[in-house]
């Protein structure tokens, strides 16, 4: 077993580099941790250009991660180069090619500004010279778009449920404690929010709320 840590943060990871340092719990237990030295792949210590030139498609794809805070022109250049490097992999290992293209494009779409998404998809299509590859990239983009749309619907339902619950509680009990407001505003469980809404009419005190 070879433990590998991929660190995508912007600052170099300078501490907790042993498995024992990463384990929670009493300090006395740490001496029983396996003495394995993880292999650290620290993106903060590598430039996008270095990753694009590295051996291996996975490291090439990580250039997209490393460049996600760059300007639009710099980021799109890195994304295009990474996707072009992946095309040779399509005929040798179609499954791995698909996974890496999906990873790169999904990272780009989620991490960059919404107004850039259309251009990023068109760039991804243009990066592949083979018509079959372009068709699969289009499928990847549609899959990501569908996921974003579904997430948007769920987020809208969550916002609505939070608003309704806050309004009902404030109407019945007045000003709410800050801690309770924080719990409501950060809840991502739509079922529990809706259950709480139905329970407000039967509550005698605000601390009865279960969320």
CNS distance restraints for C-alpha pairs under 8 A (distance, minus, plus):
assign (resid   2 and name CA) (resid  38 and name CA) 7.07 0.50 0.50
assign (resid   2 and name CA) (resid  39 and name CA) 7.63 0.50 0.50
assign (resid   3 and name CA) (resid  36 and name CA) 7.59 0.50 0.50
assign (resid   3 and name CA) (resid  37 and name CA) 7.59 0.50 0.50
assign (resid   3 and name CA) (resid  38 and name CA) 4.91 0.50 0.50
assign (resid   3 and name CA) (resid  39 and name CA) 6.34 0.50 0.50
assign (resid   4 and name CA) (resid  38 and name CA) 5.41 0.50 0.50
assign (resid   4 and name CA) (resid  39 and name CA) 4.75 0.50 0.50
assign (resid   4 and name CA) (resid  40 and name CA) 6.00 0.50 0.50
assign (resid   4 and name CA) (resid  41 and name CA) 7.45 0.50 0.50
assign (resid   5 and name CA) (resid  38 and name CA) 6.63 0.50 0.50
assign (resid   5 and name CA) (resid  39 and name CA) 6.22 0.50 0.50
assign (resid   5 and name CA) (resid  40 and name CA) 4.95 0.50 0.50
assign (resid   5 and name CA) (resid  41 and name CA) 6.11 0.50 0.50
assign (resid   5 and name CA) (resid  42 and name CA) 7.97 0.50 0.50
assign (resid   6 and name CA) (resid  40 and name CA) 6.29 0.50 0.50
assign (resid   6 and name CA) (resid  41 and name CA) 4.96 0.50 0.50
assign (resid   6 and name CA) (resid  42 and name CA) 6.22 0.50 0.50
assign (resid   6 and name CA) (resid  43 and name CA) 7.60 0.50 0.50
assign (resid   7 and name CA) (resid  13 and name CA) 7.40 0.50 0.50
assign (resid   7 and name CA) (resid  40 and name CA) 7.41 0.50 0.50
assign (resid   7 and name CA) (resid  41 and name CA) 6.23 0.50 0.50
assign (resid   7 and name CA) (resid  42 and name CA) 4.94 0.50 0.50
assign (resid   7 and name CA) (resid  43 and name CA) 6.08 0.50 0.50
assign (resid   7 and name CA) (resid  44 and name CA) 7.75 0.50 0.50
assign (resid   8 and name CA) (resid  42 and name CA) 6.79 0.50 0.50
assign (resid   8 and name CA) (resid  43 and name CA) 5.53 0.50 0.50
assign (resid   8 and name CA) (resid  44 and name CA) 6.97 0.50 0.50
assign (resid   8 and name CA) (resid  65 and name CA) 7.09 0.50 0.50
assign (resid   8 and name CA) (resid  66 and name CA) 7.11 0.50 0.50
assign (resid   9 and name CA) (resid  13 and name CA) 7.94 0.50 0.50
assign (resid   9 and name CA) (resid  43 and name CA) 7.13 0.50 0.50
assign (resid   9 and name CA) (resid  44 and name CA) 6.38 0.50 0.50
assign (resid  10 and name CA) (resid  43 and name CA) 7.54 0.50 0.50
assign (resid  10 and name CA) (resid  44 and name CA) 5.14 0.50 0.50
assign (resid  11 and name CA) (resid  44 and name CA) 5.52 0.50 0.50
assign (resid  12 and name CA) (resid  42 and name CA) 6.60 0.50 0.50
assign (resid  12 and name CA) (resid  43 and name CA) 7.72 0.50 0.50
assign (resid  12 and name CA) (resid  44 and name CA) 5.07 0.50 0.50
assign (resid  12 and name CA) (resid  45 and name CA) 6.22 0.50 0.50
assign (resid  13 and name CA) (resid  42 and name CA) 6.95 0.50 0.50
assign (resid  13 and name CA) (resid  44 and name CA) 7.97 0.50 0.50
assign (resid  16 and name CA) (resid  21 and name CA) 4.90 0.50 0.50
assign (resid  16 and name CA) (resid  22 and name CA) 6.07 0.50 0.50
assign (resid  17 and name CA) (resid  21 and name CA) 6.75 0.50 0.50
assign (resid  17 and name CA) (resid  22 and name CA) 7.66 0.50 0.50
assign (resid  17 and name CA) (resid  37 and name CA) 7.66 0.50 0.50
assign (resid  17 and name CA) (resid  38 and name CA) 7.18 0.50 0.50
assign (resid  18 and name CA) (resid  22 and name CA) 6.76 0.50 0.50
assign (resid  18 and name CA) (resid  35 and name CA) 7.87 0.50 0.50
assign (resid  18 and name CA) (resid  36 and name CA) 7.27 0.50 0.50
assign (resid  18 and name CA) (resid  37 and name CA) 6.03 0.50 0.50
assign (resid  18 and name CA) (resid  38 and name CA) 6.84 0.50 0.50
assign (resid  19 and name CA) (resid  23 and name CA) 6.60 0.50 0.50
assign (resid  19 and name CA) (resid  33 and name CA) 6.82 0.50 0.50
assign (resid  19 and name CA) (resid  34 and name CA) 7.15 0.50 0.50
assign (resid  19 and name CA) (resid  35 and name CA) 7.24 0.50 0.50
assign (resid  19 and name CA) (resid  36 and name CA) 6.74 0.50 0.50
assign (resid  19 and name CA) (resid  37 and name CA) 7.23 0.50 0.50
assign (resid  19 and name CA) (resid  38 and name CA) 7.33 0.50 0.50
assign (resid  20 and name CA) (resid  30 and name CA) 5.23 0.50 0.50
assign (resid  20 and name CA) (resid  31 and name CA) 7.24 0.50 0.50
assign (resid  20 and name CA) (resid  33 and name CA) 5.42 0.50 0.50
assign (resid  20 and name CA) (resid  34 and name CA) 7.53 0.50 0.50
assign (resid  20 and name CA) (resid  35 and name CA) 7.84 0.50 0.50
assign (resid  21 and name CA) (resid  30 and name CA) 7.66 0.50 0.50
assign (resid  23 and name CA) (resid  30 and name CA) 7.03 0.50 0.50
assign (resid  25 and name CA) (resid  29 and name CA) 7.09 0.50 0.50
assign (resid  26 and name CA) (resid  30 and name CA) 7.33 0.50 0.50
assign (resid  27 and name CA) (resid  31 and name CA) 7.89 0.50 0.50
assign (resid  29 and name CA) (resid  33 and name CA) 7.36 0.50 0.50
assign (resid  42 and name CA) (resid  46 and name CA) 7.28 0.50 0.50
assign (resid  43 and name CA) (resid  47 and name CA) 7.53 0.50 0.50
assign (resid  43 and name CA) (resid  62 and name CA) 7.99 0.50 0.50
assign (resid  43 and name CA) (resid  66 and name CA) 6.28 0.50 0.50
assign (resid  44 and name CA) (resid  66 and name CA) 7.45 0.50 0.50
assign (resid  46 and name CA) (resid  50 and name CA) 6.15 0.50 0.50
assign (resid  46 and name CA) (resid  51 and name CA) 6.75 0.50 0.50
assign (resid  47 and name CA) (resid  51 and name CA) 6.39 0.50 0.50
assign (resid  47 and name CA) (resid  63 and name CA) 7.56 0.50 0.50
assign (resid  47 and name CA) (resid  66 and name CA) 7.04 0.50 0.50
assign (resid  48 and name CA) (resid  52 and name CA) 6.16 0.50 0.50
assign (resid  48 and name CA) (resid  62 and name CA) 7.96 0.50 0.50
assign (resid  48 and name CA) (resid  63 and name CA) 4.53 0.50 0.50
assign (resid  48 and name CA) (resid  64 and name CA) 7.25 0.50 0.50
assign (resid  48 and name CA) (resid  66 and name CA) 5.83 0.50 0.50
assign (resid  48 and name CA) (resid  67 and name CA) 6.02 0.50 0.50
assign (resid  48 and name CA) (resid  78 and name CA) 7.08 0.50 0.50
assign (resid  49 and name CA) (resid  53 and name CA) 6.32 0.50 0.50
assign (resid  49 and name CA) (resid  63 and name CA) 7.29 0.50 0.50
assign (resid  49 and name CA) (resid  78 and name CA) 7.95 0.50 0.50
assign (resid  50 and name CA) (resid  54 and name CA) 6.10 0.50 0.50
assign (resid  51 and name CA) (resid  59 and name CA) 5.60 0.50 0.50
assign (resid  51 and name CA) (resid  60 and name CA) 5.18 0.50 0.50
assign (resid  51 and name CA) (resid  61 and name CA) 7.83 0.50 0.50
assign (resid  51 and name CA) (resid  62 and name CA) 6.78 0.50 0.50
assign (resid  51 and name CA) (resid  63 and name CA) 5.26 0.50 0.50
assign (resid  52 and name CA) (resid  59 and name CA) 7.08 0.50 0.50
assign (resid  52 and name CA) (resid  60 and name CA) 4.43 0.50 0.50
assign (resid  52 and name CA) (resid  61 and name CA) 7.48 0.50 0.50
assign (resid  52 and name CA) (resid  63 and name CA) 6.03 0.50 0.50
assign (resid  52 and name CA) (resid  78 and name CA) 7.96 0.50 0.50
assign (resid  52 and name CA) (resid  81 and name CA) 7.51 0.50 0.50
assign (resid  52 and name CA) (resid  82 and name CA) 6.57 0.50 0.50
assign (resid  53 and name CA) (resid  60 and name CA) 6.98 0.50 0.50
assign (resid  54 and name CA) (resid  59 and name CA) 6.33 0.50 0.50
assign (resid  54 and name CA) (resid  60 and name CA) 6.41 0.50 0.50
assign (resid  55 and name CA) (resid  59 and name CA) 7.11 0.50 0.50
assign (resid  55 and name CA) (resid  60 and name CA) 7.63 0.50 0.50
assign (resid  56 and name CA) (resid  60 and name CA) 6.46 0.50 0.50
assign (resid  57 and name CA) (resid  61 and name CA) 6.12 0.50 0.50
assign (resid  57 and name CA) (resid  85 and name CA) 7.36 0.50 0.50
assign (resid  57 and name CA) (resid  86 and name CA) 6.39 0.50 0.50
assign (resid  58 and name CA) (resid  62 and name CA) 6.32 0.50 0.50
assign (resid  58 and name CA) (resid 100 and name CA) 7.28 0.50 0.50
assign (resid  59 and name CA) (resid  63 and name CA) 6.84 0.50 0.50
assign (resid  60 and name CA) (resid  64 and name CA) 7.95 0.50 0.50
assign (resid  60 and name CA) (resid  82 and name CA) 5.76 0.50 0.50
assign (resid  60 and name CA) (resid  85 and name CA) 7.57 0.50 0.50
assign (resid  61 and name CA) (resid  65 and name CA) 7.56 0.50 0.50
assign (resid  61 and name CA) (resid  82 and name CA) 5.57 0.50 0.50
assign (resid  61 and name CA) (resid  83 and name CA) 7.58 0.50 0.50
assign (resid  61 and name CA) (resid 100 and name CA) 6.91 0.50 0.50
assign (resid  61 and name CA) (resid 104 and name CA) 6.29 0.50 0.50
assign (resid  62 and name CA) (resid  66 and name CA) 6.34 0.50 0.50
assign (resid  62 and name CA) (resid 104 and name CA) 7.91 0.50 0.50
assign (resid  63 and name CA) (resid  67 and name CA) 6.11 0.50 0.50
assign (resid  63 and name CA) (resid  78 and name CA) 6.80 0.50 0.50
assign (resid  63 and name CA) (resid  79 and name CA) 7.76 0.50 0.50
assign (resid  63 and name CA) (resid  82 and name CA) 7.15 0.50 0.50
assign (resid  64 and name CA) (resid  68 and name CA) 6.21 0.50 0.50
assign (resid  64 and name CA) (resid  75 and name CA) 7.34 0.50 0.50
assign (resid  64 and name CA) (resid  78 and name CA) 6.22 0.50 0.50
assign (resid  64 and name CA) (resid  79 and name CA) 5.63 0.50 0.50
assign (resid  64 and name CA) (resid  82 and name CA) 7.20 0.50 0.50
assign (resid  64 and name CA) (resid 104 and name CA) 6.42 0.50 0.50
assign (resid  64 and name CA) (resid 107 and name CA) 7.66 0.50 0.50
assign (resid  64 and name CA) (resid 108 and name CA) 7.26 0.50 0.50
assign (resid  65 and name CA) (resid 104 and name CA) 7.85 0.50 0.50
assign (resid  65 and name CA) (resid 107 and name CA) 7.08 0.50 0.50
assign (resid  67 and name CA) (resid  74 and name CA) 7.69 0.50 0.50
assign (resid  67 and name CA) (resid  75 and name CA) 5.69 0.50 0.50
assign (resid  67 and name CA) (resid  78 and name CA) 7.12 0.50 0.50
assign (resid  68 and name CA) (resid  75 and name CA) 6.30 0.50 0.50
assign (resid  68 and name CA) (resid 108 and name CA) 7.14 0.50 0.50
assign (resid  68 and name CA) (resid 111 and name CA) 6.62 0.50 0.50
assign (resid  68 and name CA) (resid 112 and name CA) 6.97 0.50 0.50
assign (resid  69 and name CA) (resid  75 and name CA) 7.69 0.50 0.50
assign (resid  70 and name CA) (resid  74 and name CA) 5.94 0.50 0.50
assign (resid  70 and name CA) (resid  75 and name CA) 5.56 0.50 0.50
assign (resid  71 and name CA) (resid  75 and name CA) 5.99 0.50 0.50
assign (resid  72 and name CA) (resid  76 and name CA) 6.03 0.50 0.50
assign (resid  73 and name CA) (resid  77 and name CA) 6.18 0.50 0.50
assign (resid  74 and name CA) (resid  78 and name CA) 6.40 0.50 0.50
assign (resid  75 and name CA) (resid  79 and name CA) 6.19 0.50 0.50
assign (resid  76 and name CA) (resid  80 and name CA) 6.00 0.50 0.50
assign (resid  76 and name CA) (resid 120 and name CA) 7.20 0.50 0.50
assign (resid  76 and name CA) (resid 123 and name CA) 7.76 0.50 0.50
assign (resid  77 and name CA) (resid  81 and name CA) 6.24 0.50 0.50
assign (resid  78 and name CA) (resid  82 and name CA) 6.11 0.50 0.50
assign (resid  79 and name CA) (resid  83 and name CA) 6.15 0.50 0.50
assign (resid  79 and name CA) (resid 104 and name CA) 7.49 0.50 0.50
assign (resid  79 and name CA) (resid 108 and name CA) 7.89 0.50 0.50
assign (resid  79 and name CA) (resid 124 and name CA) 7.87 0.50 0.50
assign (resid  80 and name CA) (resid  84 and name CA) 6.10 0.50 0.50
assign (resid  80 and name CA) (resid 123 and name CA) 6.63 0.50 0.50
assign (resid  80 and name CA) (resid 124 and name CA) 6.67 0.50 0.50
assign (resid  80 and name CA) (resid 127 and name CA) 5.96 0.50 0.50
assign (resid  81 and name CA) (resid  85 and name CA) 6.18 0.50 0.50
assign (resid  81 and name CA) (resid 127 and name CA) 7.91 0.50 0.50
assign (resid  82 and name CA) (resid  86 and name CA) 6.43 0.50 0.50
assign (resid  83 and name CA) (resid  87 and name CA) 6.61 0.50 0.50
assign (resid  83 and name CA) (resid 101 and name CA) 6.75 0.50 0.50
assign (resid  83 and name CA) (resid 104 and name CA) 7.82 0.50 0.50
assign (resid  83 and name CA) (resid 124 and name CA) 6.91 0.50 0.50
assign (resid  83 and name CA) (resid 127 and name CA) 6.15 0.50 0.50
assign (resid  83 and name CA) (resid 128 and name CA) 7.53 0.50 0.50
assign (resid  84 and name CA) (resid  88 and name CA) 7.98 0.50 0.50
assign (resid  84 and name CA) (resid 127 and name CA) 5.37 0.50 0.50
assign (resid  84 and name CA) (resid 128 and name CA) 6.43 0.50 0.50
assign (resid  86 and name CA) (resid  90 and name CA) 7.09 0.50 0.50
assign (resid  86 and name CA) (resid  97 and name CA) 6.50 0.50 0.50
assign (resid  86 and name CA) (resid 100 and name CA) 7.83 0.50 0.50
assign (resid  86 and name CA) (resid 101 and name CA) 7.52 0.50 0.50
assign (resid  87 and name CA) (resid  91 and name CA) 7.97 0.50 0.50
assign (resid  87 and name CA) (resid  97 and name CA) 7.40 0.50 0.50
assign (resid  87 and name CA) (resid 128 and name CA) 6.40 0.50 0.50
assign (resid  87 and name CA) (resid 133 and name CA) 7.91 0.50 0.50
assign (resid  88 and name CA) (resid  92 and name CA) 7.33 0.50 0.50
assign (resid  89 and name CA) (resid  93 and name CA) 5.75 0.50 0.50
assign (resid  89 and name CA) (resid  94 and name CA) 6.91 0.50 0.50
assign (resid  89 and name CA) (resid  96 and name CA) 7.70 0.50 0.50
assign (resid  89 and name CA) (resid  97 and name CA) 5.68 0.50 0.50
assign (resid  90 and name CA) (resid  94 and name CA) 4.58 0.50 0.50
assign (resid  90 and name CA) (resid  95 and name CA) 7.86 0.50 0.50
assign (resid  90 and name CA) (resid  96 and name CA) 7.79 0.50 0.50
assign (resid  90 and name CA) (resid  97 and name CA) 5.14 0.50 0.50
assign (resid  90 and name CA) (resid  98 and name CA) 7.51 0.50 0.50
assign (resid  90 and name CA) (resid 133 and name CA) 7.65 0.50 0.50
assign (resid  93 and name CA) (resid  97 and name CA) 6.19 0.50 0.50
assign (resid  94 and name CA) (resid  98 and name CA) 6.07 0.50 0.50
assign (resid  95 and name CA) (resid  99 and name CA) 6.27 0.50 0.50
assign (resid  96 and name CA) (resid 100 and name CA) 6.17 0.50 0.50
assign (resid  97 and name CA) (resid 101 and name CA) 6.09 0.50 0.50
assign (resid  98 and name CA) (resid 102 and name CA) 6.00 0.50 0.50
assign (resid  98 and name CA) (resid 136 and name CA) 7.90 0.50 0.50
assign (resid  99 and name CA) (resid 103 and name CA) 6.09 0.50 0.50
assign (resid 100 and name CA) (resid 104 and name CA) 6.09 0.50 0.50
assign (resid 101 and name CA) (resid 105 and name CA) 6.04 0.50 0.50
assign (resid 101 and name CA) (resid 137 and name CA) 7.46 0.50 0.50
assign (resid 101 and name CA) (resid 140 and name CA) 7.96 0.50 0.50
assign (resid 102 and name CA) (resid 106 and name CA) 5.80 0.50 0.50
assign (resid 102 and name CA) (resid 137 and name CA) 7.95 0.50 0.50
assign (resid 102 and name CA) (resid 140 and name CA) 5.97 0.50 0.50
assign (resid 102 and name CA) (resid 141 and name CA) 7.94 0.50 0.50
assign (resid 103 and name CA) (resid 107 and name CA) 5.99 0.50 0.50
assign (resid 104 and name CA) (resid 108 and name CA) 6.17 0.50 0.50
assign (resid 105 and name CA) (resid 109 and name CA) 6.08 0.50 0.50
assign (resid 105 and name CA) (resid 120 and name CA) 7.79 0.50 0.50
assign (resid 105 and name CA) (resid 121 and name CA) 7.65 0.50 0.50
assign (resid 105 and name CA) (resid 124 and name CA) 7.47 0.50 0.50
assign (resid 105 and name CA) (resid 141 and name CA) 7.39 0.50 0.50
assign (resid 106 and name CA) (resid 110 and name CA) 6.01 0.50 0.50
assign (resid 106 and name CA) (resid 141 and name CA) 7.94 0.50 0.50
assign (resid 106 and name CA) (resid 144 and name CA) 6.48 0.50 0.50
assign (resid 107 and name CA) (resid 111 and name CA) 5.80 0.50 0.50
assign (resid 108 and name CA) (resid 112 and name CA) 5.76 0.50 0.50
assign (resid 108 and name CA) (resid 120 and name CA) 7.44 0.50 0.50
assign (resid 109 and name CA) (resid 113 and name CA) 7.71 0.50 0.50
assign (resid 109 and name CA) (resid 114 and name CA) 7.40 0.50 0.50
assign (resid 109 and name CA) (resid 116 and name CA) 7.83 0.50 0.50
assign (resid 109 and name CA) (resid 117 and name CA) 5.62 0.50 0.50
assign (resid 109 and name CA) (resid 120 and name CA) 7.25 0.50 0.50
assign (resid 112 and name CA) (resid 116 and name CA) 6.71 0.50 0.50
assign (resid 112 and name CA) (resid 117 and name CA) 7.50 0.50 0.50
assign (resid 113 and name CA) (resid 117 and name CA) 7.18 0.50 0.50
assign (resid 116 and name CA) (resid 120 and name CA) 6.21 0.50 0.50
assign (resid 117 and name CA) (resid 121 and name CA) 6.32 0.50 0.50
assign (resid 118 and name CA) (resid 122 and name CA) 6.38 0.50 0.50
assign (resid 119 and name CA) (resid 123 and name CA) 6.05 0.50 0.50
assign (resid 120 and name CA) (resid 124 and name CA) 6.16 0.50 0.50
assign (resid 121 and name CA) (resid 125 and name CA) 6.30 0.50 0.50
assign (resid 121 and name CA) (resid 138 and name CA) 7.78 0.50 0.50
assign (resid 121 and name CA) (resid 141 and name CA) 6.55 0.50 0.50
assign (resid 122 and name CA) (resid 126 and name CA) 6.20 0.50 0.50
assign (resid 123 and name CA) (resid 127 and name CA) 6.11 0.50 0.50
assign (resid 124 and name CA) (resid 128 and name CA) 7.11 0.50 0.50
assign (resid 124 and name CA) (resid 137 and name CA) 7.04 0.50 0.50
assign (resid 125 and name CA) (resid 134 and name CA) 5.26 0.50 0.50
assign (resid 125 and name CA) (resid 137 and name CA) 6.22 0.50 0.50
assign (resid 125 and name CA) (resid 138 and name CA) 6.89 0.50 0.50
assign (resid 126 and name CA) (resid 134 and name CA) 7.60 0.50 0.50
assign (resid 128 and name CA) (resid 133 and name CA) 6.18 0.50 0.50
assign (resid 128 and name CA) (resid 134 and name CA) 5.76 0.50 0.50
assign (resid 129 and name CA) (resid 133 and name CA) 7.49 0.50 0.50
assign (resid 129 and name CA) (resid 134 and name CA) 7.33 0.50 0.50
assign (resid 130 and name CA) (resid 134 and name CA) 6.27 0.50 0.50
assign (resid 131 and name CA) (resid 135 and name CA) 6.23 0.50 0.50
assign (resid 132 and name CA) (resid 136 and name CA) 6.42 0.50 0.50
assign (resid 133 and name CA) (resid 137 and name CA) 6.19 0.50 0.50
assign (resid 134 and name CA) (resid 138 and name CA) 6.18 0.50 0.50
assign (resid 135 and name CA) (resid 139 and name CA) 6.36 0.50 0.50
assign (resid 136 and name CA) (resid 140 and name CA) 6.23 0.50 0.50
assign (resid 137 and name CA) (resid 141 and name CA) 6.19 0.50 0.50
assign (resid 138 and name CA) (resid 142 and name CA) 6.18 0.50 0.50
assign (resid 139 and name CA) (resid 143 and name CA) 6.15 0.50 0.50
assign (resid 140 and name CA) (resid 144 and name CA) 6.33 0.50 0.50
assign (resid 141 and name CA) (resid 145 and name CA) 6.10 0.50 0.50
assign (resid 142 and name CA) (resid 146 and name CA) 6.06 0.50 0.50
assign (resid 143 and name CA) (resid 147 and name CA) 6.30 0.50 0.50
assign (resid 144 and name CA) (resid 148 and name CA) 6.21 0.50 0.50
assign (resid 145 and name CA) (resid 149 and name CA) 6.17 0.50 0.50
assign (resid 146 and name CA) (resid 150 and name CA) 6.18 0.50 0.50
assign (resid 147 and name CA) (resid 151 and name CA) 6.09 0.50 0.50
assign (resid 148 and name CA) (resid 152 and name CA) 6.08 0.50 0.50
assign (resid 149 and name CA) (resid 153 and name CA) 6.34 0.50 0.50
assign (resid 150 and name CA) (resid 154 and name CA) 6.33 0.50 0.50
assign (resid 151 and name CA) (resid 155 and name CA) 6.02 0.50 0.50
assign (resid 152 and name CA) (resid 156 and name CA) 6.10 0.50 0.50
assign (resid 153 and name CA) (resid 157 and name CA) 6.33 0.50 0.50
assign (resid 154 and name CA) (resid 158 and name CA) 6.15 0.50 0.50
assign (resid 155 and name CA) (resid 159 and name CA) 6.16 0.50 0.50
assign (resid 156 and name CA) (resid 160 and name CA) 6.24 0.50 0.50
assign (resid 157 and name CA) (resid 161 and name CA) 6.15 0.50 0.50
assign (resid 157 and name CA) (resid 190 and name CA) 7.52 0.50 0.50
assign (resid 158 and name CA) (resid 162 and name CA) 6.10 0.50 0.50
assign (resid 158 and name CA) (resid 188 and name CA) 6.73 0.50 0.50
assign (resid 158 and name CA) (resid 189 and name CA) 7.83 0.50 0.50
assign (resid 158 and name CA) (resid 190 and name CA) 5.92 0.50 0.50
assign (resid 159 and name CA) (resid 163 and name CA) 6.17 0.50 0.50
assign (resid 160 and name CA) (resid 164 and name CA) 6.20 0.50 0.50
assign (resid 161 and name CA) (resid 165 and name CA) 6.11 0.50 0.50
assign (resid 161 and name CA) (resid 190 and name CA) 7.31 0.50 0.50
assign (resid 161 and name CA) (resid 193 and name CA) 6.22 0.50 0.50
assign (resid 161 and name CA) (resid 194 and name CA) 6.52 0.50 0.50
assign (resid 161 and name CA) (resid 197 and name CA) 7.84 0.50 0.50
assign (resid 162 and name CA) (resid 166 and name CA) 6.14 0.50 0.50
assign (resid 162 and name CA) (resid 184 and name CA) 6.16 0.50 0.50
assign (resid 162 and name CA) (resid 185 and name CA) 6.41 0.50 0.50
assign (resid 162 and name CA) (resid 193 and name CA) 6.93 0.50 0.50
assign (resid 163 and name CA) (resid 167 and name CA) 6.11 0.50 0.50
assign (resid 164 and name CA) (resid 168 and name CA) 6.15 0.50 0.50
assign (resid 164 and name CA) (resid 197 and name CA) 7.30 0.50 0.50
assign (resid 165 and name CA) (resid 169 and name CA) 6.15 0.50 0.50
assign (resid 165 and name CA) (resid 184 and name CA) 7.99 0.50 0.50
assign (resid 165 and name CA) (resid 193 and name CA) 7.33 0.50 0.50
assign (resid 165 and name CA) (resid 196 and name CA) 7.22 0.50 0.50
assign (resid 165 and name CA) (resid 197 and name CA) 5.36 0.50 0.50
assign (resid 166 and name CA) (resid 170 and name CA) 6.02 0.50 0.50
assign (resid 166 and name CA) (resid 181 and name CA) 7.62 0.50 0.50
assign (resid 166 and name CA) (resid 184 and name CA) 7.62 0.50 0.50
assign (resid 167 and name CA) (resid 171 and name CA) 6.01 0.50 0.50
assign (resid 168 and name CA) (resid 172 and name CA) 6.28 0.50 0.50
assign (resid 168 and name CA) (resid 197 and name CA) 7.56 0.50 0.50
assign (resid 168 and name CA) (resid 200 and name CA) 7.04 0.50 0.50
assign (resid 169 and name CA) (resid 173 and name CA) 5.72 0.50 0.50
assign (resid 169 and name CA) (resid 174 and name CA) 7.11 0.50 0.50
assign (resid 169 and name CA) (resid 176 and name CA) 7.58 0.50 0.50
assign (resid 169 and name CA) (resid 200 and name CA) 6.82 0.50 0.50
assign (resid 169 and name CA) (resid 206 and name CA) 7.37 0.50 0.50
assign (resid 170 and name CA) (resid 174 and name CA) 4.34 0.50 0.50
assign (resid 170 and name CA) (resid 175 and name CA) 5.70 0.50 0.50
assign (resid 170 and name CA) (resid 176 and name CA) 6.45 0.50 0.50
assign (resid 173 and name CA) (resid 205 and name CA) 7.52 0.50 0.50
assign (resid 173 and name CA) (resid 206 and name CA) 6.76 0.50 0.50
assign (resid 176 and name CA) (resid 180 and name CA) 6.76 0.50 0.50
assign (resid 176 and name CA) (resid 181 and name CA) 6.65 0.50 0.50
assign (resid 176 and name CA) (resid 206 and name CA) 7.95 0.50 0.50
assign (resid 177 and name CA) (resid 181 and name CA) 6.40 0.50 0.50
assign (resid 178 and name CA) (resid 182 and name CA) 6.18 0.50 0.50
assign (resid 179 and name CA) (resid 183 and name CA) 6.34 0.50 0.50
assign (resid 180 and name CA) (resid 184 and name CA) 6.27 0.50 0.50
assign (resid 181 and name CA) (resid 185 and name CA) 6.02 0.50 0.50
assign (resid 182 and name CA) (resid 186 and name CA) 6.10 0.50 0.50
assign (resid 183 and name CA) (resid 187 and name CA) 6.01 0.50 0.50
assign (resid 183 and name CA) (resid 211 and name CA) 7.39 0.50 0.50
assign (resid 184 and name CA) (resid 211 and name CA) 7.40 0.50 0.50
assign (resid 187 and name CA) (resid 193 and name CA) 7.61 0.50 0.50
assign (resid 187 and name CA) (resid 211 and name CA) 7.67 0.50 0.50
assign (resid 189 and name CA) (resid 193 and name CA) 6.34 0.50 0.50
assign (resid 190 and name CA) (resid 194 and name CA) 6.19 0.50 0.50
assign (resid 191 and name CA) (resid 195 and name CA) 6.18 0.50 0.50
assign (resid 192 and name CA) (resid 196 and name CA) 6.06 0.50 0.50
assign (resid 192 and name CA) (resid 211 and name CA) 6.21 0.50 0.50
assign (resid 193 and name CA) (resid 197 and name CA) 6.26 0.50 0.50
assign (resid 193 and name CA) (resid 211 and name CA) 6.88 0.50 0.50
assign (resid 194 and name CA) (resid 198 and name CA) 6.45 0.50 0.50
assign (resid 195 and name CA) (resid 199 and name CA) 6.34 0.50 0.50
assign (resid 196 and name CA) (resid 200 and name CA) 6.34 0.50 0.50
assign (resid 196 and name CA) (resid 209 and name CA) 6.77 0.50 0.50
assign (resid 196 and name CA) (resid 210 and name CA) 6.77 0.50 0.50
assign (resid 196 and name CA) (resid 211 and name CA) 6.92 0.50 0.50
assign (resid 199 and name CA) (resid 203 and name CA) 6.52 0.50 0.50
assign (resid 199 and name CA) (resid 209 and name CA) 8.00 0.50 0.50
assign (resid 200 and name CA) (resid 209 and name CA) 7.71 0.50 0.50
assign (resid 203 and name CA) (resid 208 and name CA) 6.46 0.50 0.50
assign (resid 203 and name CA) (resid 209 and name CA) 7.58 0.50 0.50
assign (resid 204 and name CA) (resid 208 and name CA) 7.41 0.50 0.50
assign (resid 205 and name CA) (resid 209 and name CA) 7.99 0.50 0.50
